[in-house]
């Protein structure tokens, strides 16, 4: 009987510890506005051959062959988007394996794929077909997801300024694609794209940050559609905040402190929420401190990029000649 009592006591203690650990893990996982994107989210398989493999050159050669013998402009654009997604997932895996320098060398290959799509955007928007429209929807969705991956990569990269430049260029490609459509269609396409982002506590903070980044790049005539999309995201964010208990206002602070993206956009969103009376009292009380921390983080990030840009640039040893040859082949086909 005594033994059974001891076993029961140990079992109860173990159960209590597991519940507590699960609770802590849940709290840790949700106390940040960080949305992680994986291969499944981009509709691709996890890469089996990474850039540090001796077989990677053969993989790139085969991609070049496919590029050369793909003549349909929509299929060509889809292939470029798939390859761009694959490059980002490869970079993520390399960083997770501690091979940061190898990962940094892949960014140029991603940039080339986005440039290839960007060069063909006008042709694609002129093709009025369901397939072209589906690609443009997919491009909008994936570019937002790519931005989330690039922000994660930028945190670990030895060349954050280079990642930042590519991230801005990719967003410009998206803004150009969106600007080719009328405002009603632009808003619908954009809202459809952000709705595909994985759900999470206060994910609308992140959606708004992306929309504000887009607002800075679209032509003037497209801005009203972006602003309407922002208004809708702000409404959804208000609803999310209302669902949080007042005692959880500290979580909002923690989420913002750990968030990725442009800190100035988060400050702008906080000011809008405050002006509309949508922030919990606890957050309003701590707002000056939250904004100060966001400003400090922005200053640190920009200083890190300046420090890295002052360092002598190394030769990119993994720049693959197959990329150049396939791009040249694509350009000659277009001509």
CORDA-V316232 format. One record per residue. RES is the residue in one letter. D_LAST is the distance of its C-alpha to the last C-alpha in Angstrom with 1 decimal. Layout:
# CORDA-V316232
[[RES;D_LAST] [RES;D_LAST]]
This chain:
# CORDA-V316232
[[X;87.8] [X;87.2] [X;84.3] [X;82.7] [X;83.0] [X;81.3] [X;78.4] [X;78.1] [X;78.0] [X;75.4] [X;73.2] [X;73.5] [X;72.7] [X;69.6] [X;68.4] [X;68.9] [X;67.0] [X;64.0] [X;64.0] [X;64.1] [X;61.3] [X;59.1] [X;59.9] [X;58.9] [X;55.7] [X;54.8] [X;55.7] [X;53.6] [X;50.5] [X;50.6] [X;51.7] [X;48.1] [X;45.0] [X;42.8] [X;40.6] [X;39.4] [X;36.2] [X;36.0] [X;33.6] [X;35.2] [X;34.4] [X;30.7] [X;30.9] [X;30.4] [X;32.8] [X;34.4] [X;32.7] [X;34.8] [X;33.0] [X;32.8] [X;31.2] [X;34.7] [X;34.8] [X;34.3] [X;32.3] [X;29.7] [X;27.5] [X;27.5] [X;26.7] [X;23.6] [X;22.6] [X;22.9] [X;20.8] [X;18.0] [X;18.4] [X;18.3] [X;15.1] [X;13.4] [X;14.8] [X;14.4] [X;12.0] [X;13.8] [X;12.6] [X;16.3] [X;17.3] [X;14.6] [X;16.0] [X;19.5] [X;19.1] [X;18.1] [X;21.1] [X;23.3] [X;22.4] [X;23.1] [X;26.4] [X;27.3] [X;26.8] [X;29.2] [X;31.8] [X;31.7] [X;32.4] [X;35.2] [X;36.8] [X;36.7] [X;38.4] [X;41.0] [X;41.6] [X;42.2] [X;39.1] [X;37.9] [X;36.3] [X;34.2] [X;33.2] [X;32.1] [X;29.8] [X;27.7] [X;26.8] [X;23.8] [X;22.3] [X;23.0] [X;21.5] [X;18.1] [X;18.1] [X;19.0] [X;16.4] [X;13.7] [X;15.4] [X;15.9] [X;12.3] [X;12.0] [X;15.5] [X;15.0] [X;13.0] [X;15.8] [X;18.5] [X;17.4] [X;17.8] [X;21.6] [X;22.8] [X;25.3] [X;23.0] [X;20.7] [X;24.0] [X;25.4] [X;22.5] [X;22.9] [X;26.6] [X;26.2] [X;23.9] [X;26.6] [X;29.4] [X;27.8] [X;26.9] [X;30.5] [X;31.7] [X;29.4] [X;31.1] [X;34.4] [X;33.5] [X;32.2] [X;35.5] [X;37.4] [X;35.5] [X;36.0] [X;39.8] [X;39.9] [X;37.0] [X;38.0] [X;35.0] [X;35.5] [X;33.8] [X;30.6] [X;30.9] [X;31.7] [X;28.6] [X;26.3] [X;28.5] [X;28.0] [X;24.2] [X;24.1] [X;26.5] [X;24.3] [X;21.4] [X;23.9] [X;25.3] [X;21.9] [X;21.5] [X;25.1] [X;24.9] [X;22.4] [X;25.3] [X;28.7] [X;31.6] [X;33.4] [X;30.5] [X;29.7] [X;33.3] [X;33.5] [X;30.4] [X;31.7] [X;35.3] [X;34.2] [X;32.3] [X;35.3] [X;37.6] [X;36.0] [X;37.2] [X;40.2] [X;43.5] [X;45.8] [X;48.5] [X;47.2] [X;43.6] [X;43.0] [X;43.7] [X;40.4] [X;38.6] [X;39.8] [X;38.7] [X;35.1] [X;35.3] [X;36.7] [X;33.9] [X;31.4] [X;33.4] [X;32.9] [X;29.1] [X;28.4] [X;28.3] [X;31.7] [X;31.2] [X;30.5] [X;33.6] [X;36.2] [X;34.6] [X;34.6] [X;38.2] [X;39.3] [X;37.9] [X;39.8] [X;43.0] [X;42.8] [X;42.3] [X;45.2] [X;47.4] [X;46.6] [X;47.5] [X;50.8] [X;51.6] [X;50.9] [X;53.1] [X;55.9] [X;56.0] [X;56.7] [X;60.4] [X;61.6] [X;62.6] [X;59.0] [X;57.9] [X;57.9] [X;55.1] [X;52.9] [X;53.6] [X;52.8] [X;49.5] [X;48.4] [X;49.5] [X;47.5] [X;44.4] [X;40.9] [X;38.6] [X;39.2] [X;42.9] [X;42.8] [X;41.3] [X;44.2] [X;46.7] [X;45.3] [X;45.6] [X;49.2] [X;50.1] [X;48.9] [X;50.9] [X;53.9] [X;53.8] [X;53.7] [X;56.6] [X;54.7] [X;55.4] [X;58.5] [X;61.3] [X;60.9] [X;57.3] [X;58.3] [X;61.1] [X;58.8] [X;55.8] [X;56.4] [X;56.5] [X;53.4] [X;51.4] [X;52.8] [X;51.7] [X;48.2] [X;48.1] [X;49.4] [X;46.8] [X;44.0] [X;45.6] [X;45.9] [X;42.3] [X;41.0] [X;43.4] [X;42.2] [X;38.6] [X;39.8] [X;41.9] [X;39.0] [X;36.7] [X;39.4] [X;39.5] [X;37.7] [X;34.4] [X;34.3] [X;31.6] [X;29.4] [X;30.5] [X;28.7] [X;25.2] [X;23.6] [X;21.3] [X;19.9] [X;18.4] [X;16.5] [X;15.4] [X;14.3] [X;12.4] [X;10.6] [X;10.0] [X;8.8] [X;6.3] [X;5.1] [X;5.4] [X;3.8] [X;0.0]]
